[in-house]
Amino acid sequence: MRIHFIAIGGSAMHSLALEMKNHGHVVSGSEDILFEPAKTALEKAGLAPKSLGWNPELISDEIDVIVLGMHAKGDNPELKRAQELNLRIHSYPEFLAKLSEEKTRVVIAGSHGKTTITAIVLHVLGYHNQTPDFMIGAPVPAVSKTLSLQKVNDFILLEGDEYLSSAIDSRPKFLWYTPEIALISGIAWDHVNVFPSFEIYLAQFENFIYSLQEGGVLVYNEEDNLVKTLVEKVTHPIKKIPYQTPKYILDQGVTFLETEEGNVPLNIFGKHNLSNIAGAKWICQLMGVDASDFYEALPSFKGALKRLECIAKGKTALLFKDFAHAPSKVIATTEAVRAQFTSKKIISCLELHTYSSLDPDFLKQYKYTLQQSNTPVVFYDPDGLKIKNRKPIDPKQIIESFGHPELLVLTHKEGLEYFLLNQNLKNTVLLMMSSGNFGGLNWGRLIEKVNES
C-alpha cells in the first residue's frame, strides 16, 4: 500500500509509520512541528518531511489510505484535499484495528495505570520469551519500540485511550478495538475539553464495556467504586473478573509483594502500582502465563519511562519524574512517595499543562492533591496558555483550588530553575509531575545537584 500520514510526528503516529515501512509499504508524511524522539527516528528511516507544514500537493489519487493524526485539525489543507479526492481516511486507532482484525485483541483501559499495566504484561511475557503484537504509550525496557505488528502473533496487546480518535472521528480511540480481553484500572474525570461533564466521560467507559466481544473477559479494579458500580450494572454477556490491591510489606525501603510462593521484592512502589500488578497478573494468566512464572519475572520490572521513574540518586536525595497530571494520578503518586520515604522531606512540583488542568473550573478537582508534600509547587507556562487559547490564571485561584496554604505558584522556567537549584536537597525527594516538559527545564543541572546531595 501507499500510505500517507497527516501529522506523522505524534508518538503513536510515527511508530506506526515506521512499522508500516518495515512491512514494505510506501510511506510518506507531513507535520508542522517535530519533537524528539520522533524527529530522529523518522530522519533515520528516511520518513521525515522534507519541509515542515501542510502541503496539499502531496495528496493524490495514487495514495491508498490516509492516516489522520489527532494533532491535525479539521481544516487541515491535506485532509481537505484527501476528502475532495474521496480517498480512504482512517484515524490511527481505526487503522490499527483493521491491521489486527485476525488477532485476539487485549485492551488495557482506564483513566490511570494503563501504561504501567501494559508495561508489566510486556515485561513478563518478554521475560519468558513471548512477545505479542503491541501498542504502548511510553517506552519500556522490555521492548525497543512502542508498537510492533507481526503476522505470526495471535495476540495484540493495546493500551486503550478514551481520547478522541481524530478531528473528524469523535469516537474514543478504545472503541475501535472491540477486544476479546479487556481491563479497566480506574475512572477519574479527565479531558474536560472533550468531555465537559463527568457523566459524559463515564459513558465512554460504559460504551467500551459494551464494545467487548460477546463471551469475552473484562478484568476490573473493584476497589474503584465507579468502575465496580459500572461493571456490575452492565448486562453485556461477558465474564467479569475483579481484582484488588494485593498484600505487601515495606522493609528497609523495599516493597515486597506477599505471595503463596514467598515475598517477591519489587523495583516499583506505591499502592497504585501494587494494584496495577494485580491487574497485570490476570491479563498475563489469560494470555497463558501462570502465577508462578508471573512472580518470577516481577523483580526485574523497573517501570515505564516517566512513570514514577527515578532519574537521579544522590547520597540522601532522590529525583523522580512522573507523568501524573490528572488529580487522581497526582494524589496516587504523592501518597506513594510519602509512604515509601517516610523520613524524607518531599518537594512536589506539578506542571499544569493539559487542557483540563488549565481550565479554571476544573482546577477545583485538585483540592488536597498535594497534601503529602512538605513543599508543594505548581508551575505553568504562560506560552502554553496562549497556544491553548486560554487566559492567564490568577495564582490566588490556583492556591485556593489546591487547598494548600504553603503552595508556591511559578510561571516562568527561569524562576522554577532558580527555586529548585537553590533548595537544600539533603534527605529530600524531589518529585516532578507533568505530561509536558516544565517549559524546557534544564534537567542536567537539576540531576547534577541531586547527585551531589
N, C-alpha and C positions, 0 to 999 in steps of 0.2 A: 504493500500500500504506500501511497504518498500521503504523509500526514503533516499538517501544519498546526503548530501550537501558538495560539494567541495568548501572550503573557507567559512565555516559556520559562521565565526566571523564578517562578514560585517554587517553594520547597518540594511540593509533590509534583508539580508540572515538569520541572527539569529532570527529576528522577525518572518519570515516565518517558520523557523524550529520549533520554539516554538508553533506557531499556528497549524502546522500540527500534532505535538504531542498531543495537546489539542483535536484535532479531532479524535484521536485514531489510527493514523498511526504509524508505526515503523520507527523511525528517527535516523540516525547516521550522523556524520560529521567529517570533518578534517580541520585543519588550521595550518599555520606555525607561526602565532603570534596572540595573543588575547588581545584586549584592553577592558576597561570598556566603557559602561555598559554591553556589550555583554558577557564578561568573567563571571561575577557574575550571570547574567541571565541564561546562559547556564549551569553553575555549579548547580544552584538551581533546574533546570529541569532535571538534570542528562544527559545532552547532550554535555557537554564539552568533547573534545577529550582527551583520556587517556594520550596521549603524542603529543607534537607539531611536525608538519612535515607532509609529504605526504607519505602514506603507501598504495601502490597498492594492498597489500594483503587484504585490506578491501573491495575491489571491487570484487563481484562475480555475477553469473547469477541469484542469488536469489533477487537481487535488481530490483525493478520495474521501478524506474526512478532516474536519477542523475540530481541534480540541480547544475548548474555550476555558481559560483560567479565571478564577474568581477575581483576580486583580483587574481584569478588563471590564470596562463599563459597557452599558447597553448601547451607547452611541459610538462605540469604537469603530473607526473607519474600515478596518479589516473585517470586522464582524458584519458591518453593513454590506460590504462588497460580497461576502460569502452568502448572505441572505439573498442578495439580488441574483446571484448565480444558482440559488437553490441547492447549495452544497449541503452534505451531511454535516451537522454541527452537534457535537457532544460535549457535555461538561466532563470534567476529569472523572468523577465517580461513575457516570454513565458509561464512559468508555472503558473504565476498569472493570465494571460489572459485565460488559459484553465480552471482554477478554477472558473472563473467568467463569463463563456460563456452565462449563462442563465440570467444574470443580466443586468440592464441598466447601462452602464459604463459612468461615468462622469470624464473627464480628465482635469486637470489644468496644462497647459504648459507655457513655456516662459523662457527666459534667467534669469529672476529675478522675485521675488514675488510669486513663486509657493507655497512655504511652508506657507507663511503668508495667502494667499488667501484660501488655503486648510484648514488652521487652523481656519480662520474666519467662513467658512462654517460649519466645525465640531462643533465649539462653538455654533453657532446659532441653529443648529439642536439639539445639546445636551441640550441647554437651554430649548427647547420646547419638551424634552423627545423623540427625534428622533435620533437614531444612525445608520447610514448606515454602510455597509462594507466600509473599507477604507484602504489606504496606504499613509502615510505621511512621509516626510523626516526628521522630527525632533520632539522630544516630545513636547506636548502641554498640558496645564492644563485641557482642556476639556475631554481628554481621557487618559487612563492609559497606553496605548501602542501605537506603531506606525503602527500597522497593525491588522485588525480584519476581519474575514470571518465567516459569519453566514448564514445558509441555509435559514432563514426566511426573509432576507432582499432582497428587489427588486433592490435597488441602490448599486453601489460600486463607491466610490469617490477615484480617484487615482491621485497622484502627478506624472506628466509625465515628465520624464527626457530625454533629447535629446542625452545623452551619450550612448556609445555602450553597447549592451546587454551582451556580454561576449567575451572571447578571440577567440571563434570560430563562433561568430554571430555578424557581424559588423553593424547590423541594430540598429538605435537608439531605446532605450527602449520604447519610447511612440508609436512607430509604431505597436507594438503588440496589443494595447488595442482596436483599431477600435471603438471609442466611439460613443454614440448617442448624447452626450452633451460634448462640449469642450470649453476651454478658452485659449487664448494666451495673456499673460500680457505684453510682450515686447520682442524685439530681439536685442541682442548685442553680437557680435562675442566672443565666448568663446571656451574652449577646443581646443586650437591651435595644440596640439599634435595629435589630431584625425581629426580635420577639418582645414587643413593647409591654406585655403583661406576663406574669408568672403562669397564668392559665394557658396562654398560647404556647409558651415554652414547654410546659408539661405535656401538652397534647402531642408534641413531636415524638416524645418517648412512647406514648401510647400507640401512635401510628407505627413506630419502629417495632414494637412487640407484635402487632398485627401483620407486620411485613415478614415475620419468620415463616418458613415453610411449615405447613401442617405436619404434625408429628415431630417437629424439631425440638430443640432443647434450649431453654433460657436459664442461665445461671445468674443469680441476682443477690445483691447485698441486702440482706433482710434487716441489718442494723440501721439502714437509711429508711426512715418511716415513709417518705414519699415513694421510694421505689417499692417497698413492701406493699403499701396500700394499692399502688397502681397495678402491680403484678397480680395481686390476689383478686382484683376485681375484673381483670381481663378474662374473657371466656374463650379465647382462641385455643384450638386443640393442640397444645404443645406441652412438653414436660417441663416443670419448673423446679429448679434446684437452688435452694437458698444457701448462702454462706455467711459466716460470722468471723470476727477477728479471732484468730487462734490464740491459745495461751502462750505467753512468752515471759522471759525474765531478763532483767538488765543486771549484768555483773561486770563491775570494773570497766564501765564504758562500752561494753559489747552487748548487743541484743542477741538472745538465744531463743530460737523457736522450740517450744516443747512439743515433742512428737512421741509416738509409740515406739520409735526406734532410738530414742535418746534426744538430748538437746542439740540443736543444729545452730552453729554460730552464723551470724549474718553480717554482711557488709553494709546493709541499709538499716534504717531505724525509723521509728515513729509508728503510732497505732495505724495511721492510714496506709502505711506500707505493709504492715502485717495483714491488714485487710486485703490489700492488693495481692499478696502472696496466696491467701486463701482462695480468692477468685481464680488466680492463675493455675492453682493446683487442680481445680475442677476442669478447666479448659484442657490442661495437659492430659488428664485422665481420659477425657472424651476424645482426645486425639491419639490415644494409645500408649501413654506413659503412666506407669503405675506409681503409687505413692512413694515407694522406696527409691525408685530412680529419680523422682522429683526432688526428694530431700537430699539425695547425693549431689545434685547439681547446684543446689541453692547457695552453699557457702562461697562459691566463686562468682556469684552475681554481684556486680558493682553498680548497677543502676543505669539509667539512661542519661544522656547529655542534658545538663541544666535541670535535672530533676533531683533536687537536694544533693547537688554534686559538690564534693569538697575539692576546691581548686587550689588551695594553699593551706599549709600546716606548719606553723612555727613551733617554738618551744612550748608556748602556752596559748597561742592564738590559732584560730581556725577561720577560714573564709569559705562560705558556702554560696553557691549560685543556684537559684531555683526559678522555675518557670511560673511559679504561683502569681496569679493576678486577680482571679475572681475571689470574692470574700471567703467562700468555703475553702479554697485552696490556701489562702493566706493564713487562716486560723489553724488549719491542719498542720501546715509547715512550721509555724511558730510554736505551736504546742509540742510538736515532735522534738524540736531543737531544745526547748525548755526541759522536757522530760529526759532527754539524753544527756544534757550538760547542766545538771542542777547547780553546780558550784561556780559556773562561769557567768560573767556579765554578757548580756545579749544585746547587740546593736542590730536592729532590723531596719532595712531600707527597702521600701516598696515604691516602685515606679508606677504611676497612673499612666497607662499607655493605650489601653483598649478603648473602643467607643463606649463600652459600659462604664469603665472606671472613670472616664472623663465626663460622664453625664451627671450634672449637679443633683438631680433627683435620685439617681442610682447610688450616689455616694453614701447615702444613709445605710445601705446594705453592709458597709464596712464597720459598723458600730462594734467596738470592743475587739476587733480582729487582731490588734497589736498589743493586747494587754499583757502578754507574756514577755514583752521586751522591756529591758531596762532603759534603753534609749531608742525610741521609735522615730523613724524619719520617713517622710513621704516626699517623693520627687516627681515633678512632671515638667516636661519640656514645652514651653510656650509655642515653639515652632510646630510641635505635634498637634497642638490645639488648632493652629491655623490650617494645617493640612486636612484636619477633620472638620473644618468649618465650625469650630466651637469658640465661644467667648472665653476669656480668661476666668479662672475660678478664684474666688476670694480665699486666701489661706485660712481665714477665720472659719469659713464654711467647712473646709477640709478638717480642721481641728475639731469642730463641733460634731461633724459626721463620724469621726473615728472614736470620739469619746475618751480621748487620752489627753489629759491636760498638759503633759510634757512633750507632746508631739511637735517635732520640728518640720516645717514645710520649706522645701528648697525648690527653686525653679530654674536654676542655671547650672550647667555641668561644672563650671569652674568653682561655684560655691559648694557643690557636692564633693568635688575632689578635695578642696581645701578642708572641709569639715572632716572627711574620712581620714585624710593623711595626717591630721593633727590630733587624732584620738589616741589615748593611751590604750593599746590593744592587749596589754598583759592580762592573761587569764580571761580572754574575750572571744566570743563567737560573733563574727560579722556575717550577717545573713542578708544577701542581696536578692530581692524577689522582683521579677519582671518578665514580660513577654517581649520587651524591647531591649535597648542597649544603654539605657541611662544617658541618652544624649551623646554617646560616644565617649564614655568614661575611659580614662587611661587605666586599664586593668593591670598592666605591667607594673606600674608604680605601687598600686594597691597590694598586689601579690607580694612584691618585694618587702613592703612594710610588714605584712602578716608573717612572712617567713622569718623576719628579724625579731619578731615579738614572742 
